[in-house]
């Protein structure tokens, strides 16, 4: 009987750890999505700067 109780305790602990890991993973996904958005915004800004610089160069030549 002690083995059954011990097994239940181990399974309960593992279940709790899985739930915690799932929450952390969801949080990490949110952070990565925010970073992806910021990187996309930064890329768009750089592309705009490059286009403006190229246009200025073409007009200067």
N, C-alpha and C positions, 0 to 999 in steps of 0.2 A: 504493500500500500504506500509505503514511503516513496518508492520509485515513481509511482503515479503522481503523487503530489509534487515531487521534485520535477518531473517532466512537465507538468502543468505550469509550474513556476518558470521553467526555462522557456517554454513556448510563449507564455504571457510576456516575459521580458523581451523575447525576440520580436514579438508582435509590436510591442511599444517602440522598440528601436526601428522597426520597419516604418511605422507611422511617422516617427521623427525624421527618418531619412527621406521619406516621401515629401514631407513639408519643406525640408531643406532643399531638396531638388526643385520643387516648385518655386521656391524663392530664388534659387540660382537661375532658373529659366527666366524669371521676370527680370533679374538684373542683366542677364545676357541680352534679352530683347531690348532693354533700355540702352545698353551699350551699342547694340547693332543700329538702333535708331540714331544715336549721337554720331556714330561713325559715318552713317549714310549722310547725315546733315553736313558733317565736316567735308566729306568727299564732294558733295554738291557745291559747297562754298569754294573749295579749291578749284574745282572744274570751272566755276564761274570766274574766279580770279584769272585762271589760265586763259580762258576765252577772251576776257577783257584785255589781258596783256598781249595776246596774239593780235587782237584787233588793233590795239594801239601801235603795235610793231608794224603791221601791214600799212596802216595809215601814215606812219612815219617814213616808210620806204617809198 
